[in-house]
C-alpha cells in the first residue's frame, strides 16, 4: 500500500501568485544495454512516478528508487503572476538558435527552459542593472532626487 503524501493545506487568501522554476538533480541507477536505453528507461520511470505522485503520492521506497532521497534542488527563478509587478524583457525560441548557427530542431522544451534560465542568470549578473539605468535615462525617466545627508547640519528656514 502506498503512503499518502502529506501536502500543505492551501492558503485561503494569498496576496500574490508566483511561478517558481527549479532544477532537480538526482542520481538514478538504471541497468540497460546502451546509454539511449538507460535514458529512455529513466525518463519512463520518472514520468510514471510523477503521474503517480499527483494522484496517490510516493512511498519512501519509490522515492529512493528515483534518487529523490538525495536530490538537490536549486531555485532558478521566481516570476510573479500578479499584474503589473514584473514585465517581460525578452524571450528565446528555437529559431533564434537556428539563425545563430545551432541545431535546435531536436531540443526539448526542458532544454529550452534550461537555456532560458542560464541566459537569464547571465543577463542579470552581467548586464541588467547597467542596461536598465541607461535605457530609463534614454526614454526620460527622471532619477530620484538625492537623499539629504544626515550628517549635514540643519539649516534654519
MIGU-563229 format. One line per 2 residues: number of its first residue (from 1); their letters; for each residue x negated, y, z of C-alpha. Coordinates in nm, 2 decimals, padded with zeros to 4 digits. Each point is the difference from the previous one (the first is absolute). Layout:
% MIGU-563229
NUM = A = X/Y/Z; ...
END
This chain:
% MIGU-563229
1 = XX = 00.00/00.00/00.00; -00.13/00.34/-00.09
3 = XX = -00.05/00.26/00.27; 00.20/00.32/-00.05
5 = XX = -00.21/00.30/-00.08; 00.05/00.28/00.25
7 = XX = 00.08/00.32/-00.17; 00.03/00.34/00.17
9 = XX = 00.35/00.14/00.02; 00.07/00.26/-00.27
11 = XX = -00.01/00.35/00.14; 00.33/00.18/-00.02
13 = XX = -00.11/00.35/-00.09; -00.35/00.01/-00.15
15 = XX = -00.05/00.36/-00.13; -00.22/-00.10/-00.29
17 = XX = -00.05/-00.31/-00.22; -00.35/-00.09/-00.12
19 = XX = -00.15/-00.25/-00.25; -00.31/-00.16/00.16
21 = XX = -00.24/-00.16/-00.25; -00.23/-00.26/00.16
23 = XX = -00.26/-00.25/-00.10; -00.01/-00.34/00.16
25 = XX = -00.32/-00.19/-00.01; 00.00/-00.36/00.10
27 = XX = -00.16/-00.33/-00.08; 00.19/-00.31/-00.11
29 = XX = -00.17/-00.33/-00.07; 00.13/-00.16/-00.32
31 = XX = -00.10/-00.34/-00.15; 00.00/00.02/-00.38
33 = XX = -00.19/-00.12/-00.31; -00.06/00.35/-00.13
35 = XX = 00.00/00.36/00.12; 00.30/00.09/-00.21
37 = XX = 00.20/-00.29/00.15; -00.11/00.11/00.35
39 = XX = 00.12/00.35/-00.06; 00.33/-00.12/-00.14
41 = XX = 00.05/-00.23/00.30; -00.08/00.27/00.25
43 = XX = 00.24/00.24/-00.19; 00.28/-00.25/00.00
45 = XX = -00.05/-00.09/00.37; 00.00/00.37/00.10
47 = XX = 00.30/00.08/-00.22; 00.20/-00.28/00.15
49 = XX = -00.09/00.09/00.36; 00.07/00.37/-00.05
51 = XX = 00.35/-00.09/-00.12; 00.03/-00.23/00.30
53 = XX = -00.11/00.28/00.23; 00.28/00.22/-00.12
55 = XX = 00.26/-00.26/00.08; -00.11/-00.22/00.29
57 = XX = -00.35/00.11/00.11; -00.32/-00.19/00.01
59 = XX = -00.12/-00.24/00.27; -00.35/00.06/00.14
61 = XX = -00.12/-00.31/-00.19; 00.13/00.14/-00.33
63 = XX = -00.17/00.34/00.08; -00.33/-00.19/00.06
65 = XX = 00.03/-00.18/-00.33; -00.01/00.32/-00.19
67 = XX = -00.26/00.17/00.22; 00.23/00.25/00.17
69 = XX = -00.13/-00.07/00.35; -00.33/00.15/-00.10
71 = XX = 00.12/00.25/-00.26; -00.13/00.36/-00.01
73 = XX = 00.24/00.27/-00.09; -00.09/00.35/-00.13
75 = XX = 00.25/00.28/-00.04; -00.08/00.14/-00.34
77 = XX = 00.25/00.29/-00.01; 00.32/00.13/00.15
79 = XX = 00.25/00.18/-00.22; 00.29/00.19/00.13
81 = XX = 00.33/-00.07/-00.17; 00.16/00.31/00.16
83 = XX = 00.08/00.27/-00.24; -00.24/00.29/-00.04
85 = XX = -00.27/-00.13/00.23; -00.24/-00.13/-00.27
87 = XX = -00.04/00.06/-00.37; -00.16/-00.23/-00.25
89 = XX = -00.32/00.12/-00.16; -00.08/-00.27/-00.25
91 = XX = 00.08/-00.36/-00.10; -00.19/-00.26/-00.20
93 = XX = 00.13/-00.24/-00.27; -00.16/-00.29/-00.18
95 = XX = -00.01/00.22/-00.31; -00.23/00.24/00.18
97 = XX = -00.25/-00.29/00.05; 00.04/-00.11/-00.36
99 = XX = -00.07/00.34/-00.15; -00.31/00.02/00.23
101 = XX = -00.14/-00.32/-00.14; 00.12/-00.27/00.25
103 = XX = 00.20/-00.32/-00.06; 00.31/00.07/00.20
105 = XX = 00.27/-00.22/-00.17; -00.06/-00.29/00.24
107 = XX = -00.01/00.20/00.32; 00.27/-00.07/00.26
109 = XX = 00.20/00.26/00.19; -00.21/-00.09/00.30
111 = XX = -00.32/00.08/-00.20; 00.15/00.33/-00.10
113 = XX = 00.10/00.08/00.36; -00.35/-00.08/00.12
115 = XX = -00.16/00.22/-00.26; 00.25/00.28/00.09
117 = XX = -00.08/-00.03/00.37; -00.38/00.01/-00.07
119 = XX = 00.04/00.30/-00.23; 00.21/00.18/00.26
121 = XX = -00.26/-00.06/00.27; -00.27/00.13/-00.23
123 = XX = 00.20/00.30/-00.10; 00.09/00.10/00.36
125 = XX = -00.36/-00.06/00.13; -00.17/00.18/-00.28
127 = XX = 00.22/00.25/-00.19; 00.34/00.07/00.16
129 = XX = -00.06/00.28/00.24; -00.22/00.21/-00.23
131 = XX = 00.23/-00.06/-00.29; 00.31/00.10/00.20
133 = XX = -00.16/00.32/00.12; -00.12/00.10/-00.35
135 = XX = 00.33/-00.08/-00.16; 00.21/00.17/00.27
137 = XX = -00.21/00.32/-00.04; 00.03/-00.03/-00.38
139 = XX = 00.38/00.00/00.01; 00.02/00.28/00.25
141 = XX = 00.08/-00.17/00.33; -00.12/00.25/00.26
143 = XX = -00.25/-00.11/00.27; 00.10/00.03/00.36
145 = XX = -00.12/00.31/00.17; -00.30/-00.05/00.22
147 = XX = 00.07/-00.09/00.36; -00.10/00.26/00.25
149 = XX = -00.33/-00.06/00.18; 00.10/-00.09/00.36
151 = XX = -00.34/00.13/00.13; 00.05/00.35/-00.15
153 = XX = 00.11/00.27/00.25; 00.36/00.11/-00.02
155 = XX = 00.05/00.34/-00.16; 00.27/00.22/00.15
157 = X = 00.29/00.08/-00.23
END
